[in-house]
Amino acid sequence: MKFNTKTIHGKQHPDKAYGSVMPPIYQTSTYAQSTPGGHKGYEYSRSANPTRHALEQSLASIENGDYGIAFASGLAAIDAIMKLLKPGDEVVSTSDLYGGTYRLFTKIFEGFGIKFHFVGMQDVKNIETYINEKTKLIWVETPTNPMMSIIDIEAVSIISKKHNVLFAVDNTFATPYLQLPLDLGADIVMHSATKYLGGHSDLVMGALIVKDKELADRLYFIQNASGAISGPQDSFLALRGIKTLHVRMQRHCENGKAVAHYLKSHPMVDKVYWPGFEDHPNHHIAKRQMKDYGAMISFTTKQDSLAGAVNFVEKLQIFTLAESLGGVESLAGHPASMTHGSIPKEEREKLGIKDSLVRLSVGIEDEEDLIADLKQALEN
């Protein structure tokens, strides 16, 4: 089954009760039993829910995995991965990563005795410098948030297998439409399903997808024991969003390309970070491991100041100044004060996240309207 068909039909079946094409919203906490322990596969909705199960099947299908696990948020999904570890374990992580992930690692799990090494992974050789007998996980974002750095998933997988270390990839920016980390050797794929998978800015959810049954069982246990599950209403919305992922992503990519090239040609713009440019670091890797280059773009203006960045985002009219990304509407953000505000300023600036950096999530509106909005905001 090809990807476009999987988004609609992958591991999905009409509901057994009445043949409903879309899985019903099973808005229930508990299920009747014929005898103690005798039930139809569901006993309590924290442990399992038919709507969530349908979503988890769909997630596994579109990522070419065997098991999907849905959580209340992307951070809840990452939290579950971290609970596979124990005090004294070490993690080698991408240095350029979502601020919420950095906060979870440093403010929560460092306090539980887990050590993190934040490493520039554009050259994967840097990773092995930090691997030792205590290393249990390699954590990768690609493209990264917000600098759009590209990391060679297949090369990292070779390193992880050589050292018998778990390898997880945050695939939120690329989505399975553009990139399939499990096929490239990753053990775990993570999504903030709030973003492109849901696609309509109307839910908060996280997801993990794996192939290995033993690993899946451990993660299902953590999901149930910790209880950070996605509810049936949000699961239904995420299923609905996945069914149009392929058509949305095609338009996102078309608009992203147009916006990136416009910004790069504008005399007031300094640097544009988008993997589709041939001079973007590791463009050749993005070309090999991605189907297209996505619609996430960061840039700085030649004014190169906090005031200039704030002035620009405040003048946008079609792009909405807001947290998050990946919805049908175009969004603009200021990473230093919004998504990455939890990272200390000196650490941010080492990664290139300057106060003048703006991040765009290019939506599926008309390309000409988006460019006209950028034009007026830059020139005003």
GILIN-V865960 format. One record per helix or strand. SS is the DSSP state (A for helix, B for strand). FROM is the first residue (numbers start at 1). TO is the last residue. If there is no record, write none. Layout:
SS/FROM/TO + SS/FROM/TO
This chain:
A/3/9 + B/30/30 + B/35/35 + B/38/38 + B/44/44 + A/50/62 + B/67/71 + A/74/82 + B/90/94 + A/99/112 + B/115/119 + A/125/128 + B/135/141 + A/153/162 + B/166/170 + A/175/178 + A/181/184 + B/188/192 + B/206/210 + A/213/226 + B/229/229 + A/232/242 + A/245/265 + B/269/273 + A/283/289 + B/296/301 + A/306/315 + B/320/321 + B/331/333 + A/345/350 + B/358/361 + A/367/379
